[in-house]
Amino acid sequence: MRTILLILEYDGTAYAGWQVQPNGLAVQEVVEKALAQILGRTVRIHSSGRTDAGVHARGMAAHFQTETNLPIKAFREGVNTFLPQDIAVREVREVPADFHARFSSQGKWYRYTIYQNEVRSPLAARSAWSLRGTLDLDLMRAAAGHLVGKHDFSAFRSSGCMAKTTVRDIFSIDISSDKELIHIDVRGSGFLKNMVRMIVGTLVDVGLGRRPVEDVAILVAGTGKMVCGQTAPAHGLCLQEVWY
C-alpha cells in the first residue's frame, strides 16, 4: 500500500468549501472524482484541514492510499486532466505509511489580502477584501503583537467550531503593503474555525480607529466579555502552505 501526498491549488469561489457536504459542490469531491478516473475506483482523500466556502488555497495538502503502481507523475498530470480550471495538483510525492496530512502537520501559513482604493478592482474582486478608509498599519502591527504566542483564542472562533481545545500557538503575524494591496500573513500551529478571518476583522477595526490596540490583549487574556471584531470576508483568505 502506497501513501501519496498531493499539494493542491484552487480558487474557492465556486465551491462550498473543501469538505464533501450535501448542500453544495466541494473541492474534495471534485478531486476525488478526478482521482477515480485514473485509479479506476473511488478513493477518499484526507486533507490537512478544511477551508470554508469561498476561501482559496495555494498549498492545500491531502493524502490518500492506493495499491496502484502508477508513477508519481501520473498523479499530477493524469489527475489535472480531469480537474476543472480552478483546481490543480501542483506537487505530488510518496510519503511514509504513517503519514497523515492533518495529524503530521507542524504548522500552516494563511495570507489575507485587502485591496484599498476608491476605485474597485475587477481583478482583485475574487481574491481580496475591497475596503475603503485608510488603515493605520502600525497600529495593526502593534495589535497583532498581542496575538503572537500560545493563547486561548476562544474569542476568535465561530459558534460552529467543534475543536476540543481553543489554545493555539501563533508563530508570527506580518503585515505588509504592496501598492494597493495589504497582506496579513498569519503563521501558526493550527487554527480554529474562522479564526484567521476574525483576527483580520479585529485588526482592521484597530487600523480604522474603531477600537484601541489594548482590546486585542484583553480578548486573548479572556478576562472579560469583550467580543472580537467583524469576520473578514472569505474570498480574501488563502491557505499558502502546510509544513511537515
C-alpha positions as CSV (number, residue, x, y, z in Angstrom):
1,M,0.0,0.0,0.0
2,R,1.4,3.4,-1.0
3,T,0.6,6.7,0.7
4,I,0.5,9.7,-1.8
5,L,0.6,13.3,-0.8
6,L,-1.0,15.9,-3.1
7,I,-0.3,19.7,-2.9
8,L,-3.3,21.5,-4.4
9,E,-4.1,25.0,-5.6
10,Y,-7.6,26.2,-6.1
11,D,-9.8,29.2,-6.5
12,G,-12.6,28.6,-3.9
13,T,-15.1,31.0,-5.4
14,A,-17.4,28.3,-7.0
15,Y,-17.2,25.9,-4.1
16,A,-19.0,25.3,-0.8
17,G,-15.6,24.7,0.9
18,W,-13.1,21.9,0.9
19,Q,-15.1,19.1,2.7
20,V,-17.6,16.9,0.9
21,Q,-21.1,18.0,2.0
22,P,-24.7,17.5,0.9
23,N,-25.5,21.2,0.4
24,G,-23.0,22.1,-2.3
25,L,-20.1,21.1,-4.5
26,A,-16.9,20.8,-2.5
27,V,-13.3,20.9,-3.7
28,Q,-12.6,17.5,-2.1
29,E,-15.5,15.9,-4.1
30,V,-14.1,17.2,-7.4
31,V,-10.5,16.0,-6.6
32,E,-11.8,12.5,-5.6
33,K,-13.7,12.2,-8.8
34,A,-10.7,13.1,-10.8
35,L,-8.6,10.5,-8.9
36,A,-11.2,7.9,-9.6
37,Q,-10.7,8.5,-13.3
38,I,-7.1,7.4,-13.2
39,L,-7.3,4.8,-10.4
40,G,-10.5,3.0,-11.7
41,R,-12.0,3.1,-8.3
42,T,-13.2,5.6,-5.7
43,V,-10.8,6.8,-3.1
44,R,-11.1,9.0,0.0
45,I,-8.5,11.8,0.4
46,H,-7.6,13.2,3.8
47,S,-6.7,16.9,4.0
48,S,-4.6,19.0,6.4
49,G,-7.8,20.8,7.3
50,R,-10.9,22.5,5.9
51,T,-11.3,25.7,4.1
52,D,-14.7,27.5,4.1
53,A,-16.8,28.4,1.2
54,G,-15.0,31.0,-1.0
55,V,-11.6,30.5,0.7
56,H,-8.7,29.8,-1.7
57,A,-5.6,27.7,-1.4
58,R,-2.1,27.7,-3.0
59,G,-0.8,24.8,-0.8
60,M,-3.6,22.6,0.5
61,A,-2.1,19.2,1.5
62,A,-4.1,16.0,1.2
63,H,-3.1,12.3,1.2
64,F,-4.6,9.0,0.1
65,Q,-3.6,5.4,-0.1
66,T,-3.5,3.2,-3.1
67,E,-2.2,-0.1,-4.3
68,T,-1.6,1.1,-7.8
69,N,1.9,1.0,-9.4
70,L,1.3,4.2,-11.4
71,P,4.3,6.5,-11.5
72,I,4.2,9.6,-9.3
73,K,3.9,12.0,-12.2
74,A,0.6,10.3,-13.2
75,F,-1.0,11.6,-10.0
76,R,-0.3,15.2,-11.2
77,E,-0.5,15.1,-14.9
78,G,-3.3,12.5,-15.0
79,V,-5.5,14.0,-12.3
80,N,-5.1,17.5,-13.7
81,T,-6.5,16.3,-17.0
82,F,-9.8,15.6,-15.2
83,L,-9.8,18.7,-13.0
84,P,-11.6,22.0,-13.9
85,Q,-9.5,25.1,-14.5
86,D,-10.0,26.4,-10.9
87,I,-8.4,23.4,-9.3
88,A,-4.9,21.9,-9.9
89,V,-2.5,19.4,-8.4
90,R,0.8,21.4,-8.0
91,E,3.0,18.8,-6.4
92,V,2.9,15.0,-5.7
93,R,5.2,12.9,-3.6
94,E,5.2,9.5,-1.9
95,V,5.3,9.6,1.9
96,P,5.7,7.1,4.7
97,A,2.8,4.8,5.5
98,D,2.2,6.5,8.9
99,F,1.9,10.0,7.3
100,H,-1.3,11.9,7.8
101,A,-2.0,15.2,6.1
102,R,-3.7,16.6,9.2
103,F,-2.0,14.9,12.2
104,S,1.5,15.1,10.8
105,S,1.3,18.9,10.2
106,Q,3.7,21.1,12.1
107,G,2.0,24.4,11.1
108,K,0.2,26.4,8.5
109,W,0.6,29.7,6.8
110,Y,-2.5,31.7,5.8
111,R,-2.5,35.0,3.9
112,Y,-5.3,37.5,3.9
113,T,-5.3,40.2,1.2
114,I,-7.0,43.6,1.4
115,Y,-7.5,45.9,-1.6
116,Q,-7.5,49.6,-0.8
117,N,-8.6,52.1,-3.4
118,E,-11.6,54.3,-4.1
119,V,-12.0,52.6,-7.5
120,R,-13.0,48.9,-7.5
121,S,-10.7,46.3,-9.0
122,P,-12.2,43.6,-11.1
123,L,-9.0,41.5,-10.9
124,A,-8.8,41.7,-7.1
125,A,-12.5,41.2,-6.6
126,R,-12.3,37.4,-6.2
127,S,-9.2,37.3,-4.0
128,A,-9.1,40.4,-1.9
129,W,-11.4,42.3,0.5
130,S,-12.1,45.7,-1.1
131,L,-12.0,48.1,1.8
132,R,-12.5,51.9,1.9
133,G,-10.8,54.1,4.5
134,T,-7.2,54.4,5.5
135,L,-5.7,51.7,7.6
136,D,-3.0,52.5,10.2
137,L,-0.7,49.6,9.6
138,D,1.5,50.5,12.6
139,L,-1.5,50.2,15.0
140,M,-2.5,46.9,13.3
141,R,1.1,45.6,13.8
142,A,1.0,46.6,17.5
143,A,-2.3,44.9,18.0
144,A,-1.1,41.8,16.1
145,G,1.8,41.5,18.6
146,H,-0.6,40.6,21.3
147,L,-1.8,37.6,19.4
148,V,1.7,36.0,18.8
149,G,2.5,33.1,21.1
150,K,0.4,30.5,22.8
151,H,-3.0,31.8,23.8
152,D,-6.6,30.8,24.4
153,F,-8.3,32.0,21.1
154,S,-11.9,31.2,22.2
155,A,-12.9,34.8,21.4
156,F,-11.7,34.2,17.8
157,R,-13.8,31.2,16.7
158,S,-17.3,30.9,15.2
159,S,-20.2,29.4,17.0
160,G,-20.0,26.2,14.9
161,C,-16.4,25.4,15.9
162,M,-16.1,21.9,17.4
163,A,-12.4,22.0,18.4
164,K,-11.7,20.2,21.7
165,T,-9.3,23.0,22.8
166,T,-9.2,26.6,21.9
167,V,-5.5,27.1,22.7
168,R,-3.4,27.7,19.7
169,D,0.2,28.8,19.1
170,I,0.7,31.7,16.6
171,F,4.2,31.8,15.3
172,S,4.0,35.2,13.6
173,I,1.7,37.8,12.1
174,D,3.3,40.0,9.4
175,I,1.5,43.0,7.8
176,S,2.9,44.4,4.6
177,S,1.7,46.6,1.8
178,D,2.3,46.4,-2.0
179,K,0.8,49.5,-3.6
180,E,-3.0,48.9,-3.4
181,L,-2.7,45.5,-1.7
182,I,-2.2,44.9,2.0
183,H,-1.2,41.3,3.0
184,I,-1.7,39.9,6.5
185,D,0.4,36.7,6.8
186,V,-0.5,34.5,9.8
187,R,1.6,31.5,10.7
188,G,0.7,29.1,13.5
189,S,0.4,25.6,14.7
190,G,-3.3,25.4,13.8
191,F,-6.4,27.4,13.6
192,L,-10.0,27.4,14.9
193,K,-13.0,27.8,12.6
194,N,-12.9,31.3,11.1
195,M,-10.1,32.2,13.4
196,V,-7.9,33.9,10.8
197,R,-10.8,35.9,9.4
198,M,-11.9,37.0,12.8
199,I,-8.3,38.1,13.6
200,V,-8.2,40.1,10.4
201,G,-11.5,41.7,11.1
202,T,-10.4,42.8,14.6
203,L,-7.1,44.1,13.2
204,V,-9.0,46.1,10.6
205,D,-11.2,47.6,13.3
206,V,-8.0,48.7,15.1
207,G,-6.5,50.1,11.9
208,L,-9.6,52.1,11.2
209,G,-9.6,53.6,14.7
210,R,-12.8,51.8,15.7
211,R,-11.2,50.1,18.8
212,P,-7.9,50.5,20.7
213,V,-4.9,48.2,20.4
214,E,-5.4,47.2,24.0
215,D,-8.7,45.5,23.2
216,V,-6.7,42.7,21.4
217,A,-4.7,41.9,24.6
218,I,-8.0,41.7,26.6
219,L,-9.5,39.4,24.0
220,V,-6.7,36.8,24.3
221,A,-6.5,37.2,28.0
222,G,-10.1,36.2,28.3
223,T,-10.7,38.4,31.3
224,G,-13.9,40.0,30.2
225,K,-17.0,39.6,27.9
226,M,-15.5,41.7,25.1
227,V,-16.1,40.3,21.6
228,C,-13.8,40.4,18.7
229,G,-14.3,42.4,15.5
230,Q,-16.1,41.6,12.3
231,T,-15.3,38.4,10.4
232,A,-13.5,39.3,7.3
233,P,-15.0,38.1,4.0
234,A,-13.9,34.6,3.0
235,H,-12.6,35.5,-0.5
236,G,-9.7,37.4,0.8
237,L,-8.2,34.4,2.6
238,C,-5.8,31.9,1.0
239,L,-4.0,28.9,2.6
240,Q,-0.5,29.4,1.4
241,E,1.4,26.4,2.8
242,V,1.3,23.5,5.3
243,W,4.5,22.4,7.0
244,Y,5.6,18.9,7.8
